[in-house]
Amino acid sequence: MTDLQKRSLLKLAALSAVASAALIGCGKKEEVAPAPAPAPVAAPAPAKVEPLKIAFAYIGPVGDGGWTFAHDNGRKAIEKEFGDKVVTSFVEKVPESADAERVIRDMAGQGNKLIFGTTFGYMEPMLKVAADFKDVKFEHATGYKTADNLRTYDSRTYEGAYMAGVIAGKMSKTGTLGVVGSVPIPEVVRNINSFTLGAQSVNPKVKTKVVWVNEWFNPPKETEAATALINGGADILFQNTDSSAVLQTAEKMNKRAFGWDSDMTAYGPKAHLGSAVINWGPYYIKATRDALEGKWTTGQAWWGVKEGAIDMVSIAADVPDDTKKRIDEIKAGLKDGSFSIWKGPIMDNTGKELVAKDAVADDKFLGGLKSYVKGVEGKVPGN
């Protein structure tokens, strides 16, 4: 084979190799680049939960040092417990009249879904407003009428009154006690009687005089009534009114007295024997939690020492130790149910039996008291 023929064969082989490589390359599948990962979808923002709007209607000023001051402390306890889950507001000095209905109706119209009315005289106005605002929950203090969206709550203030009486019976030098009464409803009559029963448990010969002012908060009238009682021989005063005027009067006239609803020591430190206080915080927190959790139902609540709603605090240093010990025993008995204040025999001041021997008065009886027990002078107005 000539050199020319060899070169031709080599060239042909080279061309064949190139062609084969080209054919192989053409037959190879092109790799597809992976698709980009889908962008993450943002989760929908949680729906904003609006705070529960809560309103309070007060009979007196928040600075009364007593009843309304105690309720406002309960309102503050709600704020502390629930933070931004609630928004609270109040209107003070709302009279027990047509104004009460106007104020409470306005509260409902402003979007408040839980409304507290803090005095007995708001009962009928709250019933009317509750009938028109079925989506609002109403709470009425010290009343007895309910509706599907209106319930009542109260504190067993008579327990504090009884403990005050025990101290008064021990400390009185004249055996004559004085009470400044507000409005002659069973609640107040019950407290006057319980105060007297407490005093009689220490000194059976104690007698109690009462002057009514027919208002919950009227410092001038309370002062006048307290002065009249002291001039009538009372050396220790008790009250069922809302201001500190009675204690202050006792301080000025060198007599002794008690704080009521709140710790009133500062208003008359020399006169002060102790304060029968109400802590509304536990109930207000429960009621708010019920509303927030959808567990609110109508009904009636009556809380006392057992539930942490009533206490006797800041007992004066000169009260004997055996009396202080007795107060501790009463508290313990009320908590565990071993002690009953209204256990017979108990007579009224005309000699009629109110509670039979060894019988214990029930809440229905206590809620309807209209007469004085033995030892209280006079008659309940209206009877």
C-alpha positions in Angstrom: 0.0 0.0 0.0 1.4 3.3 -1.0 1.9 6.2 1.3 -0.9 8.1 -0.4 -3.3 5.3 0.3 -2.3 5.1 4.0 -2.8 8.8 4.4 -6.3 8.5 2.8 -7.3 5.7 5.2 -6.1 7.7 8.3 -8.0 10.8 7.1 -11.1 8.7 6.6 -10.8 7.2 10.1 -10.4 10.6 11.7 -13.4 11.9 9.9 -15.4 8.9 11.0 -14.4 9.5 14.7 -15.5 13.1 14.5 -18.8 12.2 13.0 -19.4 9.5 15.7 -18.6 11.9 18.5 -21.0 14.5 17.0 -23.7 11.9 16.7 -23.2 10.8 20.4 -23.3 14.5 21.5 -26.5 15.1 19.6 -28.2 12.1 21.2 -27.5 13.2 24.8 -30.4 14.7 26.7 -29.8 18.2 28.0 -30.1 18.3 31.8 -32.8 20.6 33.0 -31.9 23.0 35.9 -34.0 22.5 39.0 -36.9 24.9 39.5 -36.4 27.5 42.2 -38.1 26.6 45.5 -41.5 28.4 46.0 -41.3 31.5 48.2 -42.7 30.8 51.7 -46.3 32.0 52.1 -46.7 34.3 55.1 -49.2 33.0 57.7 -52.2 35.3 58.1 -51.8 37.6 61.1 -53.9 36.5 64.1 -57.0 38.5 64.5 -56.6 41.2 67.1 -58.6 40.4 70.2 -60.2 43.5 71.5 -60.0 44.0 75.3 -63.1 43.5 77.4 -64.5 46.9 78.3 -65.7 47.0 81.9 -67.5 49.9 83.6 -68.3 50.7 87.2 -71.1 53.0 88.5 -70.3 54.3 92.0 -72.7 55.9 94.5 -70.0 58.0 96.1 -66.6 59.6 95.3 -63.6 57.2 94.9 -61.9 59.2 97.6 -64.6 58.6 100.3 -62.2 56.4 102.2 -64.9 53.7 102.6 -67.4 51.9 100.4 -66.6 53.4 97.0 -62.9 53.5 97.7 -63.1 49.7 98.4 -64.9 49.1 95.1 -62.3 51.1 93.2 -59.5 49.0 94.8 -61.4 46.0 93.3 -61.4 47.7 89.9 -57.7 48.2 90.1 -57.2 44.6 91.1 -58.9 43.6 87.8 -56.4 45.8 85.8 -53.5 44.3 87.7 -54.7 40.7 87.1 -55.7 40.9 83.4 -53.5 43.7 82.0 -54.3 44.6 78.4 -57.1 42.0 78.2 -59.3 44.6 79.8 -60.1 48.3 79.8 -61.9 49.7 82.8 -63.7 52.9 83.6 -65.9 54.4 86.2 -68.4 57.1 86.9 -68.5 58.3 90.5 -71.3 60.0 92.5 -74.1 58.5 90.6 -77.3 59.0 92.6 -79.9 56.3 93.2 -82.4 58.0 90.9 -83.2 58.3 87.2 -79.6 59.5 86.7 -78.5 55.9 87.5 -80.4 54.5 84.5 -79.1 57.2 82.3 -75.5 56.6 83.3 -75.7 52.8 83.1 -77.5 52.9 79.7 -74.7 55.2 78.4 -72.1 52.7 79.6 -73.7 50.0 77.6 -74.1 52.2 74.6 -70.3 52.9 74.7 -69.5 49.3 74.2 -68.9 48.1 77.8 -69.7 44.4 77.9 -69.4 44.0 81.7 -71.0 46.6 84.0 -71.0 46.8 87.8 -73.5 48.8 89.7 -72.3 49.2 93.3 -75.2 50.1 95.4 -78.7 48.7 96.3 -80.6 51.6 94.7 -79.4 50.7 91.2 -81.4 47.5 91.1 -84.4 48.7 89.1 -82.4 50.9 86.7 -80.1 48.0 86.0 -83.0 45.6 85.3 -84.4 48.1 82.8 -81.1 48.6 81.0 -80.3 44.8 81.0 -83.5 44.1 79.2 -82.4 46.4 76.3 -78.8 45.2 76.1 -78.9 41.4 76.0 -75.3 41.1 74.9 -74.0 43.0 78.0 -73.4 41.3 81.3 -74.6 43.3 84.4 -73.5 42.8 88.0 -75.5 44.4 90.8 -74.1 44.8 94.3 -76.3 44.0 97.3 -79.5 43.5 95.3 -81.8 40.5 95.1 -83.3 40.6 91.6 -81.7 38.8 88.7 -82.2 38.4 84.9 -80.5 36.2 82.2 -77.8 38.8 81.9 -77.9 40.4 85.4 -76.6 38.7 88.5 -76.1 40.0 92.0 -73.2 39.9 94.4 -72.7 41.0 98.0 -70.3 40.7 100.9 -71.2 39.4 104.3 -70.5 42.7 106.0 -72.4 41.5 109.1 -69.4 39.3 109.8 -67.1 42.3 110.1 -69.8 44.1 112.2 -69.9 41.2 114.6 -66.2 41.3 115.1 -66.3 45.0 115.7 -69.0 44.4 118.3 -66.8 41.9 120.2 -64.1 44.6 120.5 -66.7 47.3 121.4 -68.2 45.2 124.1 -64.8 44.7 125.7 -63.7 48.3 125.4 -66.8 50.3 126.3 -66.8 51.9 129.7 -70.4 53.1 129.6 -72.0 50.0 128.1 -73.7 52.3 125.6 -72.8 52.0 121.9 -73.8 54.2 119.0 -74.5 53.4 115.4 -74.8 55.8 112.5 -77.2 54.1 110.1 -77.5 55.0 106.4 -80.6 53.6 104.8 -83.0 51.3 106.7 -82.8 48.2 104.5 -82.3 44.6 105.7 -78.5 44.8 104.9 -78.0 47.7 107.3 -80.4 46.4 110.0 -78.5 43.1 109.8 -75.2 44.9 110.4 -76.5 46.9 113.4 -77.9 43.7 114.9 -74.7 41.7 114.3 -72.6 44.5 115.9 -74.9 44.3 119.0 -74.8 40.5 119.2 -71.0 40.7 119.0 -70.9 43.2 121.9 -73.4 41.2 123.9 -71.2 38.1 123.6 -68.7 39.9 125.8 -71.1 42.1 127.8 -74.7 41.0 127.8 -75.9 44.3 129.3 -74.7 46.4 126.3 -77.3 48.6 124.7 -77.1 50.2 121.2 -78.5 53.5 120.1 -79.1 54.3 116.4 -79.3 57.5 114.5 -80.3 57.3 110.8 -79.1 59.8 108.2 -81.0 58.2 105.3 -78.1 58.5 102.9 -75.0 56.5 102.1 -72.6 59.3 101.8 -73.2 62.7 103.5 -70.3 63.6 105.8 -72.1 66.6 107.5 -75.1 64.5 108.4 -72.8 61.7 109.5 -70.9 64.1 111.7 -74.2 65.4 113.2 -75.4 61.9 113.9 -72.2 60.9 115.5 -72.1 64.0 117.7 -75.7 63.3 118.9 -74.9 59.7 119.8 -71.8 60.8 121.9 -73.9 63.4 123.6 -76.4 60.7 124.3 -73.9 58.6 126.2 -72.3 56.4 123.6 -68.5 56.0 124.1 -67.9 53.8 121.1 -69.3 54.4 117.6 -70.0 52.2 114.7 -71.3 53.1 111.3 -72.9 51.8 108.2 -72.2 54.9 106.1 -69.6 55.5 103.5 -67.3 58.3 104.7 -64.8 58.6 107.5 -66.8 61.3 109.3 -67.9 59.1 112.2 -64.4 58.1 113.1 -63.2 61.7 112.7 -65.9 62.9 115.0 -65.0 60.3 117.6 -61.4 61.5 117.4 -62.4 65.1 118.0 -64.6 64.2 120.9 -62.1 61.8 122.6 -64.2 58.7 122.0 -63.5 55.5 120.1 -64.9 54.2 116.8 -64.3 51.8 113.9 -63.4 52.1 110.3 -66.0 50.7 107.8 -65.5 49.1 104.4 -61.8 50.2 104.2 -59.0 50.7 106.7 -59.7 54.1 108.1 -56.9 54.2 110.7 -55.3 57.4 109.2 -58.5 59.4 109.7 -58.6 59.0 113.4 -55.6 57.1 114.8 -56.3 57.8 118.5 -60.0 56.9 118.2 -59.6 53.9 115.9 -60.3 50.5 117.4 -60.1 48.5 114.2 -61.6 48.5 110.7 -64.1 46.0 109.3 -63.0 46.0 105.6 -64.3 44.6 102.4 -62.0 43.2 99.7 -63.9 43.2 96.5 -60.9 42.1 94.5 -61.5 38.3 94.6 -65.0 38.6 93.3 -64.3 41.2 90.7 -61.5 39.0 89.3 -63.7 36.0 89.2 -66.5 37.8 87.5 -64.1 39.2 84.9 -62.5 35.8 84.3 -66.0 34.3 83.8 -66.8 36.9 81.1 -63.4 36.5 79.3 -63.7 32.7 79.3 -67.4 32.6 78.3 -68.4 31.0 81.6 -70.4 33.9 83.0 -73.9 32.9 84.2 -76.6 34.6 86.1 -77.1 33.9 89.8 -76.4 35.3 93.3 -73.1 35.5 95.2 -72.6 36.3 98.9 -69.0 36.2 100.0 -67.5 36.7 103.4 -64.5 35.8 105.6 -64.4 32.3 104.1 -63.8 33.7 100.6 -61.4 36.4 101.7 -63.9 39.2 101.2 -64.3 40.3 104.8 -61.7 41.0 107.5 -61.1 42.9 110.7 -57.8 44.7 110.4 -55.5 47.2 112.2 -56.9 46.4 115.7 -55.7 49.0 118.2 -52.8 48.2 120.4 -54.7 48.8 123.6 -57.3 46.1 122.8 -56.6 43.2 125.2 -54.8 40.2 123.8 -57.6 37.8 124.8 -60.0 39.9 122.7 -57.6 39.8 119.7 -57.4 36.0 120.2 -61.1 35.8 120.2 -61.3 37.7 116.9 -58.8 35.2 115.4 -61.0 32.3 116.6 -64.1 33.9 115.1 -62.3 34.3 111.7 -61.2 30.7 111.8 -64.7 29.5 112.7 -66.3 31.5 109.9 -63.7 30.1 107.4 -64.3 26.4 108.3 -68.0 26.7 109.1 -67.7 25.8 112.8 -68.9 29.2 114.0 -72.3 30.8 113.3 -73.1 34.4 114.3 -76.8 34.0 114.0 -77.3 31.0 116.2 -80.3 31.0 118.6 -81.7 31.8 121.0 -82.0 35.3 119.6 -84.8 37.7 120.6 -85.9 41.0 119.1 -86.2 44.1 121.3 -89.9 43.5 122.0 -89.3 40.0 123.4 -90.3 38.1 120.2 -88.2 35.1 119.3 -86.3 35.6 116.1 -84.1 32.5 116.1 -84.9 29.4 118.2 -82.4 27.9 120.6 -79.6 26.0 118.8 -81.1 26.9 115.4 -79.0 28.7 112.8 -80.5 31.5 110.7 -80.3 30.9 106.9 -79.5 33.4 104.2 -83.2 33.9 103.4 -83.9 35.0 107.0 -80.8 37.2 107.1 -81.8 38.8 103.8 -85.2 39.9 105.2 -84.4 41.3 108.6 -86.6 44.2 109.5 -86.4 44.4 113.3 -83.8 45.1 115.9 -82.4 42.4 118.3 -82.7 42.7 122.0 -80.4 45.5 123.2 -81.0 47.9 120.3 -83.2 50.8 121.2 -86.1 52.1 119.1 -87.7 50.8 116.0 -86.5 50.4 112.4 -88.0 53.2 110.4 -90.8 52.1 108.3 -91.8 49.2 110.6 
